[in-house]
């Protein structure tokens, strides 16, 4: 039984309901991506894992089917990255997700600009609806981000009075996401042989959440500083006294 959340107020207003996706349902089109998009999505998750942010009840995924039913027709869209604060049931190898039926609505959805020009901005209302319309009017995702990895442009939209409004970053070029307690912004550099722009996280104090390679480098530098300090005090770091219990 579907959980209906909207009533018919006019002949043009769609009826939205939430049902599990049928096993034989096929996406109306395959997600469009280039070789860099999985790396970009993976980097967003990696720093959250290292920071200990991710909890079992959360759902963080990329190219993953978000489902709804519009006027009796199933819809599934696959965002490039999404964050859901809490799901009702932890399901291994989840293949799709229906908001409201299975847990929270995504707190944030991210799309990387692809070769299909304009798809991320489509407000097409008829079946199958465009991505913008789907996130804004059907799922009502609070934050929608469109990111251009080539030019580094980050468009941060926030749902206000049922419509997405473009928001400007703070003085440091970052956007605060209250549902995550983190800032989101752009960063230019190299990772996994890709040099260019990336989306990255900063904590409330403005500290960049590191990737694993950066974390290792930080720990190495701290170790080298400690060794240098011990030597300056006439202590051989390779011959330290054993700790007694």
C-alpha positions as CSV (number, residue, x, y, z in Angstrom):
1,X,0.0,0.0,0.0
2,X,1.4,3.4,-1.0
3,X,1.6,6.2,1.5
4,X,0.1,9.1,-0.3
5,X,1.4,12.6,0.7
6,X,-0.5,14.9,-1.6
7,X,-4.2,15.4,-2.5
8,X,-5.5,16.4,-5.9
9,X,-6.1,20.1,-5.6
10,X,-6.5,20.7,-9.4
11,X,-6.5,18.7,-12.6
12,X,-2.8,19.6,-13.2
13,X,-1.3,18.9,-9.8
14,X,0.5,15.5,-9.7
15,X,-0.3,12.8,-7.2
16,X,2.8,11.7,-5.5
17,X,3.1,8.4,-3.5
18,X,5.9,6.2,-2.2
19,X,6.1,2.6,-3.1
20,X,8.9,0.0,-3.3
21,X,10.5,-0.2,-6.8
22,X,9.5,-3.3,-8.7
23,X,12.3,-5.8,-9.3
24,X,11.8,-5.6,-13.1
25,X,11.7,-1.8,-13.3
26,X,14.3,-0.2,-15.7
27,X,15.6,3.3,-15.5
28,X,14.3,5.4,-18.4
29,X,17.9,6.2,-19.3
30,X,21.3,5.1,-18.1
31,X,23.2,7.5,-15.8
32,X,25.6,9.7,-17.8
33,X,29.0,9.9,-16.3
34,X,32.6,10.2,-17.3
35,X,35.6,8.4,-15.8
36,X,36.2,11.3,-13.3
37,X,32.7,11.2,-11.7
38,X,33.2,8.0,-9.7
39,X,36.5,9.4,-8.3
40,X,34.8,12.7,-7.4
41,X,31.9,10.8,-5.6
42,X,34.3,8.5,-3.9
43,X,36.4,11.3,-2.6
44,X,33.4,12.9,-0.9
45,X,32.7,9.7,1.0
46,X,36.3,8.9,1.8
47,X,36.9,12.1,3.9
48,X,33.6,11.5,5.8
49,X,34.7,7.9,6.7
50,X,38.1,9.1,7.9
51,X,36.5,11.8,10.1
52,X,34.2,9.2,11.7
53,X,31.2,11.0,10.4
54,X,29.4,8.0,8.8
55,X,27.0,6.1,11.1
56,X,25.2,2.8,10.3
57,X,21.8,4.4,9.9
58,X,23.0,6.8,7.2
59,X,22.8,6.1,3.5
60,X,25.5,7.7,1.3
61,X,25.6,6.5,-2.3
62,X,26.4,7.5,-5.9
63,X,24.6,6.6,-9.1
64,X,21.9,5.1,-6.9
65,X,18.2,4.9,-7.7
66,X,15.9,7.3,-5.8
67,X,12.3,6.3,-6.3
68,X,8.8,7.8,-6.3
69,X,5.5,7.2,-7.9
70,X,4.0,10.1,-9.9
71,X,0.4,9.7,-11.1
72,X,0.7,6.0,-10.8
73,X,3.9,5.7,-12.7
74,X,7.2,4.7,-11.2
75,X,10.2,7.1,-11.4
76,X,13.8,6.4,-10.6
77,X,16.6,9.0,-10.8
78,X,20.2,8.2,-10.1
79,X,22.0,11.3,-8.5
80,X,25.8,11.4,-8.7
81,X,26.0,11.6,-4.9
82,X,23.5,11.7,-2.1
83,X,23.3,11.8,1.7
84,X,20.4,10.4,3.7
85,X,20.6,11.0,7.5
86,X,18.6,8.0,8.6
87,X,17.0,4.9,7.0
88,X,14.4,2.6,8.8
89,X,16.3,-0.6,8.0
90,X,19.9,-1.2,7.2
91,X,19.9,-3.3,4.0
92,X,23.2,-4.8,2.6
93,X,23.7,-4.0,-1.1
94,X,20.7,-1.8,-1.3
95,X,19.8,-1.3,-5.0
96,X,17.2,1.5,-4.7
97,X,15.6,3.8,-2.1
98,X,12.1,5.2,-1.7
99,X,12.1,8.2,0.6
100,X,9.3,8.4,3.3
101,X,8.6,4.7,2.8
102,X,12.1,3.5,3.7
103,X,13.4,6.5,5.7
104,X,14.3,10.1,5.5
105,X,14.3,12.3,2.4
106,X,17.8,12.9,1.2
107,X,19.3,16.0,3.0
108,X,21.5,16.8,0.0
109,X,21.8,15.6,-3.6
110,X,24.7,16.4,-5.8
111,X,25.0,16.3,-9.6
112,X,28.2,16.6,-11.5
113,X,27.7,18.4,-14.9
114,X,27.8,15.8,-17.6
115,X,28.0,15.6,-21.3
116,X,24.2,15.7,-21.4
117,X,23.8,19.5,-21.4
118,X,21.0,20.8,-19.2
119,X,19.9,17.5,-17.8
120,X,20.7,18.7,-14.3
121,X,18.4,21.8,-14.7
122,X,15.5,20.1,-16.4
123,X,12.1,21.2,-14.9
124,X,10.1,18.9,-17.2
125,X,6.9,18.0,-15.4
126,X,5.5,15.3,-17.7
127,X,6.6,11.7,-17.4
128,X,9.5,11.1,-17.0
129,X,10.1,14.4,-15.2
130,X,13.4,16.2,-15.2
131,X,15.9,16.0,-12.5
132,X,15.4,19.5,-11.1
133,X,11.6,19.0,-11.0
134,X,12.1,15.5,-9.4
135,X,14.4,16.8,-6.6
136,X,12.5,20.1,-6.0
137,X,8.8,19.3,-6.4
138,X,8.6,15.5,-5.9
139,X,11.2,14.6,-3.3
140,X,11.6,18.1,-2.0
141,X,15.3,17.6,-1.2
142,X,16.4,20.5,1.0
143,X,19.8,21.1,-0.8
144,X,20.6,20.5,-4.4
145,X,24.2,21.0,-5.6
146,X,25.3,21.2,-9.2
147,X,29.1,21.0,-9.7
148,X,31.2,21.6,-12.8
149,X,34.4,19.6,-12.3
150,X,36.1,21.2,-15.3
151,X,35.4,24.9,-14.4
152,X,35.1,24.5,-10.6
153,X,31.7,26.2,-10.5
154,X,29.6,25.1,-7.5
155,X,25.9,26.0,-7.6
156,X,24.3,25.6,-4.2
157,X,20.5,25.6,-4.2
158,X,18.4,25.6,-1.0
159,X,14.7,24.8,-0.9
160,X,12.7,27.8,0.3
161,X,8.9,28.0,0.0
162,X,8.9,25.0,-2.3
163,X,11.4,26.4,-4.7
164,X,15.2,26.2,-5.1
165,X,17.0,29.4,-4.4
166,X,20.7,29.9,-5.4
167,X,22.8,30.7,-2.3
168,X,26.1,32.5,-2.1
169,X,29.0,31.1,-0.2
170,X,30.5,32.7,2.9
171,X,33.6,34.8,3.0
172,X,35.7,31.6,2.7
173,X,33.9,30.4,-0.3
174,X,32.1,27.7,1.7
175,X,28.4,26.6,2.1
176,X,27.2,25.5,5.5
177,X,25.0,22.3,5.6
178,X,23.2,22.2,8.9
179,X,21.9,18.7,8.5
180,X,25.6,17.5,8.3
181,X,27.3,20.0,10.6
182,X,29.8,20.6,7.8
183,X,30.8,23.1,5.2
184,X,30.9,22.2,1.5
185,X,33.3,23.9,-1.0
186,X,35.6,23.5,-3.9
187,X,39.3,22.7,-3.8
188,X,41.9,22.5,-6.6
189,X,44.6,19.8,-6.5
190,X,45.5,16.3,-7.3
191,X,44.2,12.9,-6.3
192,X,44.3,9.5,-8.0
193,X,46.2,11.0,-11.0
194,X,43.4,13.6,-11.5
195,X,44.4,17.3,-11.3
196,X,41.5,19.7,-11.1
197,X,38.6,20.9,-9.0
198,X,37.0,18.8,-6.3
199,X,34.1,19.1,-3.9
200,X,35.4,18.8,-0.3
201,X,34.2,19.0,3.3
202,X,35.3,21.4,6.1
203,X,34.3,21.1,9.8
204,X,32.6,23.8,11.8
205,X,36.0,25.3,12.8
206,X,37.0,25.6,9.1
207,X,39.4,22.6,9.1
208,X,39.5,20.6,5.8
209,X,38.6,17.0,6.2
210,X,41.6,15.0,4.9
211,X,41.7,12.2,2.4
212,X,43.6,9.1,3.4
213,X,46.7,10.1,1.5
214,X,46.7,13.5,3.3
215,X,46.1,11.9,6.6
216,X,49.1,9.6,6.1
217,X,51.2,12.6,5.1
218,X,50.1,14.5,8.2
219,X,50.9,11.6,10.5
220,X,54.3,11.3,8.8
221,X,55.0,15.0,9.4
222,X,54.0,14.8,13.0
223,X,56.3,11.9,13.5
224,X,59.2,13.7,11.8
225,X,58.6,16.7,14.0
226,X,58.6,14.6,17.2
227,X,61.8,12.8,16.1
228,X,63.5,16.2,15.5
229,X,62.4,17.5,18.9
230,X,63.7,14.4,20.7
231,X,67.0,14.7,19.0
232,X,67.2,18.4,19.9
233,X,66.8,17.3,23.5
234,X,69.7,14.8,23.2
235,X,67.3,11.8,23.2
236,X,67.8,9.0,20.7
237,X,64.3,8.3,19.3
238,X,65.5,4.7,18.4
239,X,66.5,4.0,22.0
240,X,63.7,5.2,24.1
241,X,63.2,3.7,27.6
242,X,60.5,1.0,27.7
243,X,57.2,1.9,29.4
244,X,56.6,0.2,32.7
245,X,53.2,-0.9,33.9
